[in-house]
């Protein structure tokens, strides 16, 4: 029973990490779109920096998929594991 709890805890941590990265992307995107200059204390916020959490999340989703296969854990595969699809289907 202890191993099952450990795996469930890891799955929760990985899911939380995915959602934190998506939230970071959404916050940076909103900031960039709302501010015409896109500056933070005089430093220009580039689009590459805005989309960095999304690219990192794509890599994390692949790692989570491999982890789920190795641990026989069903993970909710939806739009969270396909962040680029989520981003562009809303427009």
C-alpha positions in Angstrom: 0.0 0.0 0.0 2.9 2.4 0.7 4.2 2.1 -2.9 0.8 2.9 -4.3 0.6 6.1 -2.2 4.1 7.0 -3.3 3.2 6.7 -7.0 0.0 8.6 -6.4 1.9 11.4 -4.7 4.4 11.5 -7.6 1.5 11.7 -10.1 0.0 14.6 -8.2 3.3 16.5 -8.1 3.8 16.0 -11.9 0.3 17.1 -12.6 0.8 20.2 -10.4 4.0 21.0 -12.3 2.2 20.8 -15.6 -0.5 23.2 -14.4 2.1 25.6 -12.9 3.9 25.8 -16.3 0.6 26.4 -18.1 -0.3 29.1 -15.6 3.1 30.8 -16.0 2.6 30.8 -19.8 -0.8 32.3 -19.5 0.3 35.0 -17.1 3.3 36.0 -19.3 1.1 36.0 -22.4 -1.5 38.2 -20.8 1.2 40.6 -19.6 2.8 40.8 -23.1 -0.6 41.4 -24.8 -1.8 43.9 -22.3 1.3 46.0 -22.3 2.1 47.5 -25.7 5.8 47.9 -24.9 6.0 44.5 -23.1 8.7 45.9 -20.7 9.4 44.8 -17.2 11.5 47.5 -15.4 13.0 48.7 -18.7 13.8 45.2 -20.0 11.9 44.1 -23.1 9.9 40.8 -22.7 10.5 38.7 -25.8 8.1 36.3 -27.3 10.6 33.5 -26.9 10.6 34.1 -23.1 6.8 34.1 -23.1 6.5 30.8 -24.9 9.4 29.1 -22.9 7.0 27.6 -20.2 5.0 26.1 -23.0 8.0 24.5 -24.6 9.2 23.2 -21.2 5.7 21.9 -20.5 5.8 19.9 -23.8 9.0 18.2 -22.7 7.6 17.6 -19.2 4.5 16.0 -20.8 6.7 13.5 -22.7 8.6 12.7 -19.5 5.3 12.2 -17.7 4.0 9.9 -20.4 7.1 7.7 -20.1 6.8 7.7 -16.3 3.2 6.6 -16.5 4.0 3.7 -18.8 6.8 2.6 -16.5 4.6 2.7 -13.4 1.4 1.4 -15.0 -0.3 4.6 -14.0 -3.2 6.0 -16.0 -2.7 9.7 -16.4 -5.2 12.1 -17.7 -4.1 12.6 -21.2 -5.9 15.6 -22.6 -5.1 19.1 -23.5 -2.6 19.3 -20.7 -0.2 17.1 -22.5 -0.7 18.9 -25.8 -0.1 22.5 -24.9 0.4 23.8 -28.4 -2.8 22.3 -29.5 -4.6 23.9 -26.5 -3.1 27.3 -27.3 -4.1 27.4 -30.9 -7.6 25.7 -30.7 -8.8 28.6 -28.5 -8.4 31.1 -31.4 
